[in-house]
Amino acid sequence: MKNQIKILVADDHPLLLKGLLQELQAAGYNTTGANNSIEALNYIAKNDIDIAILDIEMPDLNGFEIIKKAKTQENATKFIILTSHKEKGFVVSASKLNISGYLLKDEPFSEINRCIKAVLKGDTYFSTTFTSIFNHSIAPELNRLKLLSSSEKTIIKLVTQKKSTKDIAEILSISPRTVDKHRSNIIDKLGLMKGIDSLSIWTQENKEIILLN
């Protein structure tokens, strides 16, 4: 029965929170609202919640941080992100958390309801925008990173931290010449342009993806 399904909604915008709670209650769900992240996290810790629908940007803790902390408590709550953010970095962060759903606030309530039903069945449900960004901007880069050796992956993570060739050589106890050789091989494998600092540029554009590996 729907009224036995317990859903927590956390959003620091009172009107948005009130509107979504009203829609969920009209659809027959048992709902509770939280207008800040600390309240949301405490409620999840103390109650058996089937689904938590979270905004990303809230004071104190963002939605991703709530999920990370809640998961350390080993509860069975499923998490859905409801946000205005479509940026690649947010999609990557959501992917790392293995959440159950990611929806945009400009979508109709019917889409949220479909997501809830899918999650209750044990499935995942993501906005078409989320899926498109992942498939076209993230998955191809992840596949390119699979071409790198473990040593090359270590070096590219250090490049992401803006470490110089000299810094990397000292950290890994290898010669600067060896670092440069690795950098050249990485550029070839990733299909980047030579003659400019293309590797540093690429790592800064894809730092969230690199940290997924």
Salt bridges, closest charged atoms under 4 A:
ASP11 OD1 - HIS13 ND1 3.14
ASP11 OD2 - LYS105 NZ 2.86
ASP12 OD1 - HIS13 ND1 3.26
ASP55 OD1 - LYS105 NZ 3.40
GLU57 OE1 - HIS85 NE2 3.36
GLU87 OE1 - HIS85 ND1 3.10
ASP106 OD2 - LYS86 NZ 3.96
GLU111 OE1 - ARG114 NH2 2.73
GLU141 OE1 - ARG144 NH1 2.80
GLU152 OE1 - LYS189 NZ 2.85
ASP188 OD1 - LYS194 NZ 3.01
ASP197 OD1 - ARG183 NH2 3.42
